[in-house]
Amino acid sequence: MSGIELQAKLKADRCRIPIIFITAHGDAKMRIQAMRDGAVEFLTKPFDNSVLLETVHAAVEDYAKALGLWNSNL
């Protein structure tokens, strides 16, 4: 199963976890499809680790806020 297929399955199952694609072989068409279907980010290798860390942090924060679980004091 490809990442795009997994994303479609999760979406069909109403699983709303943040998805960050990391690929060495992605193309513009795949990126557009992933982002259109709700991916948080689509990173191609090689990438800067700080970009991944910032992306994960933002995705977790947004997800926690959506669930009403975010505490900005933490």
Helices and strands as residue ranges (DSSP letters): H 3-12, E 20-23, H 28-36, E 41-44, H 49-66
